[in-house]
Amino acid sequence: MNINIDIILLELGKCIPDYGNIEQISIQGVKDVDDPFYGTGRIGKLNHKEKEFVKPNFDMTYTNKVIEELGMYRVRLMNMSPKTCYTYHRDYTKRIHIPLITNDDCFFVIDDEILRIPANGNHYLIDTTRKHTFVNASLENRIHLIGCVDT
């Protein structure tokens, strides 16, 4: 599936004008919860299961269609600041990443192997059930859409 990341960035800019300054925001939520920040952070701290996060939080026709076609749930926009990394951890499910803004100095470390994924209109299935981290060793923000998937 070829993804038009320019359309996604345009929709994000219309619905979330300040998205470049937000660390995480939920693109999908749960029924009866209107807080777009509910669903960010660790799933163990939430009152819902990941699979319950399927309600679009924003009116983004193209983006929501891509998410649905890929079978993603609990989709979040993740903005990683320059010169930062995540803890070395494992997730409960694999994740699809849709890189929107990135560069060669942004990379995963998965079981001590380095993986770089470009913002080229592709989506990438990452086995985040394996021990991993992500590093933004650049001077620019890295922005991805990230969602859980069943495989």
N, C-alpha and C positions, 0 to 999 in steps of 0.2 A: 504494500500500500504506500503510495507516494503522498506525503502530507505537505500541505502548503503552510509552512510555518509563518509566512508573512501574513496570511489571513488570521492565524491564531494570535499573533502579536497585535494585529489591528483590533481584533475582538477584545483581547485583554485590555488594551489601552482605552477602549470605550467603556468597558464594564468595571475595570479596576484601574483608574487612571494613575494611581501611585504604586502599581505593582512592583516597580523596580526598587522600591524602598521597603518592601514587606518581605520578611524572611520566608514565611509560609502562609498560604491561604488555601482553604478547601474549595475546589472547583465543584465537588460533589458533596452533598450533605445527606442528612437523614430526614425522614418525614417528621413534620411538626417542629423542626429546629431550624431557625433562620440565621443563626450565627455562622458566617463564613469562616470563622477561625476554629469552630468546633470540628474536630477531625484532624487537626494538626498535632504534631507531637507524637508521643508514644501511645499506641492503641490500648495498652493496659490501663491507661488512666481515663479511658472513655467509658461511657455507659452503653455503648453500642458495639456490635461486631463490625469488622471491616466490610463484610459483604452487604451491610445495611446502608452503606454510603453510596447511593446510586442516584439520588435526586439532584438534578442540576441546580447549583446555587446562582448561576448567572445565565442570562439570555445570550448565549453565544452559539448560534445555530451550527456553524461549521465545526467548531471545537467540540461541542457536545456530540455531534454526529461521529466524529473521529473516535472519541472516547467509547461510544456505544459500539461501533464497528469492531473495535479492538477488544471488546469485552472487559474493559477496565472498570474498577470500582475504587472508592476512596482516593480519587484523583486529587492531587494537590499541585499547586504551582510552588516550586521551590526555588528560591533565590539565594544563592550562596555568595557571601561577600568575598572579596579578594583576601588572599593570605589566610585561609581558614580550612579546617577539615572536620569531619565527623568522627565520633568515637568508632573504634573497631567493634563491630556488632553483627548480629544476624537478625533478619526479619522473619516473620511468620510465613510470608508468601513471597513468590517471585514478583518482580516489578517490571512494568514497561516504562521506559524512559523515552520521552520525546524531547530531545535537546532543542532549545529555542535560541539561546545565546550561549556560546562556549568558545573555547580556544584550546590549543594544544597543551597549555599548562594546567588544564583541568582533567582529572583522571580518577578512575576507580583503582583501588587496590583490593583484589579479591583473592583470598588465600595466597597472598604475597605476589600475585601476578598483577601487572599494570594493564588497564584497559582504557582506551580513549574512544569516545564516541562523538562524532561531529554533528553539528546542526545542519544537516543536509536534506531534510525532508523525510528521513527514515525514522522508524521507531525501533527500539532495541529491547529485547527481553534480557533482563539481567537476573541471574540467580542470586538474589540477595538473601536466600536462606543460608548461603555460605558466608563465612566470616569475611567482612568487607568494611571499607571506609571510602569516603570520597574526599579528594583534595582539590582545592582551588588554590594553586600556587601562582596565580596570575595577579595582575593589578586591576582586573575587571570583574564585574559580577558574572556569575554563571547561572542561567535560568533554564529549568527543565519543567515539563509536565511529567508527573510521576504517578502511576496508578498500580494498584494491586491486580493480579490476574491469577486465574486457576490454570494450571497446566497439567 
